[in-house]
Amino acid sequence: MVLLLTALLCALIWLFLICFHGRFWQGGPILDPVAIAGDDWPPVCIVVPARDEAGSVQACVGSLLEQSYPGPLSLVLVDDNSTDGTGDLARAVPDPLRRLTVVTGGERPSGWSGKLWAVAQGVAEVRRQVPADSGYVFLTDADITHDPAHIATLVAKARTDGLDMVSEMVALNCASVAEQMLVPAFVFFFALLYPFARVNDPGSRVAGAAGGSILIHREALARIGGIESLRGALIDDCTLAMHVKRSGGRLYLGHSRLARSIRPYPHPGDIWRMVARTAYVQLRYSPLLLVGTVLGMVLVWIAPMLLALFGHGLPRLLGAAAWVVSMASFVPTLRRFRLSPALALFLPLVAVFYTAATVGSAIDHHRGRGVVWKSRAYREPNGNAPPK
């Protein structure tokens, strides 16, 4: 009886996810490059926080300075107390139009997360250069490269559809075996947590964004109180999206063909650390939510496979059906990464990996280690660092 009820629950969960959960499994939306025409293009100010990004900063800055955007364009890179010469490397990038300003970041005040403090300093420099709240701010990371048409495409989407914020999940590295096994699932699970169709629906409360590529109207940013309103957030992109949507703003979230992360994750441990640094933050540091998440992962990804392999009769059929549907839902993501659909067979094992990383994130927090990223540690929900 227990097996039958478990199998029935798994099947009902997947029926709901496929039919009523924002079509999270679909392959889009994706913006195609626009044909640049006319001269009525608003100013765009790019802000790049950078901490110890010597290996990627020049490629990132070079791609941003080479944008074919026809309107006013400026770039502010904030060197966030780097120890590897990131700021000097950025200054060495050819800049014939003098679009680049490199700001040396100050010490992080109490209550601020490191990245957001760097972004706040960049936005302050933007206000100094262009005081009026017109045009857009584009937030991106120092390990991402951009096609020359990227910013123009984002601005065209924002203006055509009357959007306050346009964000894209940039293409991620998928070269090593670890990346091929784990990175597509990371994108897939992100879309499950934040179904793009619901994010893009003004009538839905779901708000999400991908921090590697965010274009936000300066009026919308001012309306929510600026970057200061996010000061302690460790999941800054989705927190920003939440504030914008709650203020009445309209969002777009999609996948990008025009921006690519060049940060490699060659080993499973690299991906584990990427997930673990914010997984428990996502659960609001709640042991109860952690238990619910683990139970949900078991019912959605692991139990269907076990029922299909080791069950009997109706529980086995229901489990097999749920397993097949779960694998089929993953295929569009695998195709986006140009990988074999056969990798969907390993999705339950990948789910075990991500579940374990989430539990590991909680263990780190309760041991006092907290969130560690770029040699900074954060233990408290408000972004304060733990005592040394």
N, C-alpha and C positions, 0 to 999 in steps of 0.2 A: 504493500500500500504506500509506504514511504517513497519507494522508487517511482511509482506511478504518479504521485503528486508532484515529485521533483521534476519528472519528465514533462508533465503537463505545464508546470510553471515555466520551465525553460522554453517550451514551445510558445506559450502565450507572450512571454517577454519578447521573443523574436518577432512574433506577429505584430506586436505594438511597435517595436523599433523600426521595422521595415515599412509599415503602413502609416505610422502617426508620429514619427520623430524627425520631421524636417528633412527627409530624404538625405540624411547624413552620408549615405554610402555612395552617392552619385559622384561623377567625375569632375564637376565644376563647382562654382562658376570660375571662368578664366577670362581675363581681359586681354584682348589682342591689341597690338600697337595701333595708334591712331595716325591718320594722315594730318600732318601739321599744316594749318592754314590760318590766315588772318593774323592780326597783330594785337588783338584784345585779349592778352593773356595776363593774368594777375601775377604779382610777385610771389615767389616761393623762396623761403629761407630753410635750408637744410641744417639739421642739428645732429651731430654724430658724437655720442659719448664714447670715449676710447680709454681703456685701461690695459696696458701691457699687450698691445696688439701689433707688435713689430712685424709679425709674419704676414699680416693682411692689410695693414692700414694704407699702404701706398696703392695697392690695387683698388681698394674701396674708394679712396679719395680721387684717384685718377678717373674712375668710372663716373663719379659724380660731377667732376669738373668737365667731363666730355659730354654731358647731357645736351641733347639737341633742343632743349626747351626754348621757345622763342620769346618768352617774357623775361622779366628781371629775375635773376637767380643768384643766390649767395649761399655760401657754405661756412658753417661754424663747427669746428671740431674742438671738443673739450678734452684736453689731455688730463685724465683723472688720476694724477699722482702716479704715473707710470714709472717703472724702473728700468725699462728696456729701450728708451729713446723713441717711444711712439710719437711724441710731439715733433721732434726734429725730423723724423722720417716723413711725417705729413707735410712739414714745411718745405721739404726737398722736392715735392711733386711739382712738375711744371704747371704754372698757373698764369698764362699770359694775360688773361682778362682780370686778374686780381680779384677773384671771387672768394678766395679762401681766407678765413681768419682762424688762427689756432689760439685757443684760450687755455692758459695754465690754470687748472682747477684748484680751488681752495680746499681747506680742510672741511670734512663733512660735519655739519652740525648734528647734535643729538636729535634723534627722531627721524632722520632722513635715511633712506636706503641709498647706497653708493651711486647706482646708475641714475636714479632720479635726481640726486643732487647735481650730478654732472649735466643732465638734461636741463635742469632749472637754470644753471649758469649759462648754458648755451642759449636758452630762450631769452634770458636777460640781455645777452649780447645782441640777439635779434631785435629786441625792443629798442636797444640803444641805436642800432643801425637804421631800423625802420620803425619809428614810433607808432604809426597808425596801425590799428588792428584790422588791416585789409590783407587779402591774399591768404597764403597757406604756410604752415610749418610742416616740413617733412622730417619725420624721425626715423632714423635707421641705425644699424649697428656697424661697427668698424670691421666686421668680418664678412661683409656682403658686397658683391659687385652688382652693378646695374647696367642694363642695356641702355644705349643712348636715348631711346624713346620712352623710358620708364616713367619719368616724372610727368612728361606731357600726357601720357596715357592716363595716369592717376588723376591729374587735374581735369582732363576732359570728362572722365567718368563722374567726378564730383560735381562739375558744373552742369552736365547734361541731365543728371538725375536729382539735382538739388540735395546733395549729400553733405553732411557736416564732417564726416570722417570716412576715409577709404583706406582699408588695410588689406594686406595680402600675406598669405603664408608663402614665404620665399622657397624656391627649390633647394632642397637640402642635399648635402653630399651623400652619395650612395654607391661607394666604390669598394670598400672593404667588405669582407664577409659579415662582420658585425653590423655594419651599416645596412647591408642588404637584408639581413634578418630582422633588424630592430627598428630602423628609421621609418620605413613605410607604415609600420604599426603605430609609431608615434604620431604621424600625421592623421592616421585613421582614427585613433582614439581622441585626438584633439577635435576632429569633426564630430565625433560622437558626443563629446562634452558640450561643444558649442556648434550645433547644427547651423551651417552657413545660411540656409534658407530662413531660419528663425532669427538669426542675427540681423539679416537684411530686411526682415518684416517689421515695419514700424509698429504694428499691433502686438508684437511679441515682446515679452520682458527680457528675453535672452539677449545678452550683450557680450561680444567677444572681439578680440583683435589679435593680430600677430605682430609682436614688437619689432620685427626686422624691417617692416615696411608700413608706416602709418603716415598718411597725409591728413592733416586736420586743419579746418578753417580757423584762422586766428580769432574770429569772433566767437566761435564755439569754445575754444580754449579759454578765452577770457570769461565766457559765461559760466563756466564751471569753477572759476576761481584760479585758473592757471595750473601749472605743474604743482604749485604749493598744495593744492587740494589732494594730491596723491602722495604726499611726502614720505610716508612710511610704508607704502605698498611694496611688497616683494614680487607680486605678479602685476607689474605696472601696466602692461598693455591691456589686459582685460579689465583692470580697475578703471583705466582711462575710458574704455568703451562704455562701461557701466555708467560712469558719471555723465558722459555725453548723451547717452540714450535717455537717462532719467531726466535730463534737462530739456528733453523734447527734440534732441538732435536725431538725425537719420544716419544710419551706418551702412557700410558695405564691407563684407569680408569674403575673400575669394582666394584662389591659388594663383601664383605668379609664374609666367614664362619669362619675365623680363628682369628678375632679380634672383640671385643665387648665393647661398651661403658657401663660403670657401673654408669654413672651419671643419677639419676632419675629425671623425670619431672612429679611429681605427680599431679600438678594442671595446668589448662589452662594458668594461669598467668605466670608460669615458661616457657612455650613454647612461649607465647607472647613475653616475654623479650628476649628469644633466637633469635626470628625472628627479632624483632624490632631493635636490637642492630646494625644490618648491612643492613637491607632492603633498607634504603634510600642511604646508601653507594653504594649498588649495582646499584642504579639508578643514580649514579654520582651526587647526590644532586640536581637533575634537577626537578623542578616543572612540566615541560612539559613531561618528561618521567614518572613522577608519574601519571599524568592525563592519558597518554597513557596506563600505566599498569592497572590502575583501569578500564578503558574502555575495555581493552583486557580481564581482569578477568571476567567482566560482560558478554561479548560476548561468551567466551569460556565455562564458568562454570554455570553461573546463568541464562542467557537468555534462553538457551535450556529447562531448567526445567520449567521456567515460561510459555514459549510458549506451552510446552506439557500439562501443567496443566490447563491453562486458555485461550489458543488460540483456533482458529476454522479453519477448512478446511485445506488448504495446509500449512499455517504457523504452525499449530499444528503438522502436520505430519513431517515436516522438523525439527521442534524443538524436537519432540520425538525421531527422528532418531539420531540427534546430542547428545541428552541426553543419549540414550542407548549406543552409541559408546563411549562417555566419561566414562561412568560407566564400560564398558567392558575393556577399556584401563587401568583402575585402578585395575582390578582383579588380574593380576600377582603380583603386589606389595602387595596386601592384602594376597595372598597365601604365599609370602615370609615371612610375619610376622605371618603366621598360624592363620589368622583371617577370619571371615565369609565374603564371597563376598557380602552379603547383606549390609555391611557397605558402599559399593559404592553408595548406595542411598543417603547418607548424604554428598557426595562430594561437592555439591553446597554450603551447609552450612559451610563446612570446608573452602571452597574457600573464603567465606565472612569473616571468621575469619582471614585468612592470608592477605586478602586485607586490613582489618581494622588494622592489625598489621603493615602493610607497611605504611599506612596513618599515624598511630601513630608514626612511626619512623621519618617520615618527620616533623610532628608537634614538636616532641622533638628537632629535629635539629634547626628548625626555632625559637623555644623558647630559644635556646642557651644551651639546656641540652646536645645535641649531643649523641654520642655513649657511653654508660656506661657499663663496664664489669669489674668484679673483683675489684670493688671500684675505678676504673680509668675512667675518662671521656675524650672523644675525640670529638672535635667539627669540626675541620678543615679537609679537604680532605688529608692533608699531615700527619695526625696523631698527630698533636699538641694538647695538652690538653687545654681546655678553662681556662681562668683566674679564680682563686678562688674568 
